[in-house]
Amino acid sequence: MSQRSTEKRLPLKAAFRALRNRNYRLYWSGQLVSFSGTWMQRVAQAWLVLKLTNSPWGWAFSASHSWRCEHDRDDREVGISDEG
């Protein structure tokens, strides 16, 4: 018998217990808005590059460049380096 079948499942109410805290609700809703805005910006940028260049290579470069720039910034903030 698997361990999963013997575990007691939490009710749905308990899964969202953290949302009872006002500060966490504000944080969570702010993160949701921020994530949605970032997603919309990336989709719009990719669509614009594709429309202007009519080239999937331009779209691929644009998408990879925006992803890489964001992760480079995060690595510098934490002090992580590719150089070892």
Secondary structure, DSSP 8 states (H G I E B T S, - for coil): --HHHHS----HHHHTGGGGSHHHHHHHHHHHHHHHHHHHHHHHHHHHHHHHH--HHHHHHHHHHHHHHHHHHHHHHHT--TT-
